[in-house]
Amino acid sequence: MKHTERLKKNSDFQAVYKEGRSKAGYLTVFLMKENGLLKSRLGISVSKKVGNSVVRHRVKRLIREAYRLNEDSFPPGYDYVIIARKPAAEKGYSEIEKSLLKAVTSDKLFRTDKEI
């Protein structure tokens, strides 16, 4: 079983926000940026607008589990930041997983600047 590396520093999150590419969905916003490493790292952001601490933590757990079980679908060497939107608080695991997989399979995210 792989251990998912996490983004923890604010500077790492800010780098992905500023320089990364994004795909917005109904439940999540998916951002990614190459990190120059052989492994990928995951950061999750859930605003207080989503709900109280219990709800926010539940959403984080669901996102983390969806990523963990589908980690092979995510290309290595990227920093990923997933931002939960308000409707995610009322959804279950399958809907969140579907949202993440739809974002990662988007052609827009993996185009290079030369192709755009």
C-alpha positions in Angstrom: 0.0 0.0 0.0 1.3 3.4 -1.0 1.5 6.3 1.4 0.2 9.5 0.0 2.5 12.4 0.4 0.8 15.6 1.5 1.2 19.3 0.8 1.5 21.0 4.2 3.3 24.3 3.7 1.4 27.4 2.7 4.1 28.2 0.2 3.5 24.9 -1.6 -0.2 25.6 -1.8 0.4 29.1 -3.0 2.7 27.9 -5.7 0.0 25.5 -7.0 -2.6 28.3 -6.9 -0.5 30.7 -8.8 1.3 28.5 -11.3 -0.9 25.5 -11.6 -3.6 24.5 -14.1 -7.2 24.0 -12.9 -10.4 22.2 -13.7 -13.5 23.2 -11.9 -16.4 20.9 -11.3 -19.7 21.0 -9.3 -18.2 19.5 -6.2 -14.5 20.3 -6.4 -11.9 22.5 -8.0 -8.9 20.4 -9.1 -5.5 22.2 -9.4 -2.2 20.6 -10.5 1.4 21.7 -11.0 4.5 19.8 -11.9 6.8 19.4 -8.8 10.0 18.0 -10.3 9.9 15.0 -8.0 9.2 11.3 -8.8 6.2 11.3 -6.5 3.0 13.2 -6.3 1.7 15.2 -3.3 -1.8 16.0 -2.4 -3.3 19.0 -0.6 -6.9 19.4 0.3 -8.7 22.7 1.2 -12.2 22.8 2.6 -13.5 26.3 3.5 -15.7 27.1 6.6 -18.4 27.8 4.1 -18.8 24.1 3.5 -19.9 23.4 7.1 -18.7 22.9 10.6 -15.5 21.1 11.5 -17.2 17.7 11.5 -18.5 18.2 8.0 -15.3 19.7 6.7 -13.2 16.8 8.1 -15.7 14.2 6.6 -15.3 15.8 3.2 -11.5 15.8 3.6 -11.5 12.1 4.5 -13.7 11.3 1.5 -11.5 13.2 -0.9 -8.3 11.6 0.6 -9.8 8.1 0.3 -11.0 8.7 -3.3 -7.5 9.8 -4.2 -5.8 6.9 -2.4 -7.9 4.3 -4.1 -7.4 5.8 -7.5 -3.8 7.0 -7.1 -2.7 5.1 -10.2 -5.0 7.2 -12.4 -3.1 10.4 -11.3 0.2 10.9 -13.1 3.2 11.0 -10.9 5.4 14.1 -10.5 2.7 16.6 -9.8 1.4 18.6 -6.8 -2.4 18.3 -6.6 -4.7 20.7 -4.6 -8.3 19.8 -4.4 -10.7 22.5 -3.1 -14.1 21.3 -1.9 -17.1 23.3 -2.8 -20.2 23.7 -0.7 -22.4 20.9 -2.4 -19.7 18.4 -1.5 -20.9 18.4 2.1 -24.1 16.7 1.1 -22.6 14.1 -1.2 -21.2 10.6 -0.6 -18.1 8.9 -1.6 -19.1 7.8 -5.1 -20.1 11.3 -6.2 -16.8 12.8 -4.9 -14.8 10.0 -6.5 -16.6 10.6 -9.8 -15.9 14.3 -9.6 -12.1 13.7 -9.1 -11.8 11.1 -11.8 -13.6 13.4 -14.3 -11.2 16.2 -13.5 -8.1 14.1 -13.8 -9.2 12.7 -17.1 -9.7 16.1 -18.6 -7.6 16.8 -21.6 -7.3 20.5 -20.7 -5.1 19.7 -17.6 -2.4 17.8 -19.4 -1.8 20.0 -22.4 1.5 21.7 -22.5 1.7 25.5 -23.1 2.8 24.8 -26.6 -0.4 22.9 -27.5 -2.7 25.6 -26.2 
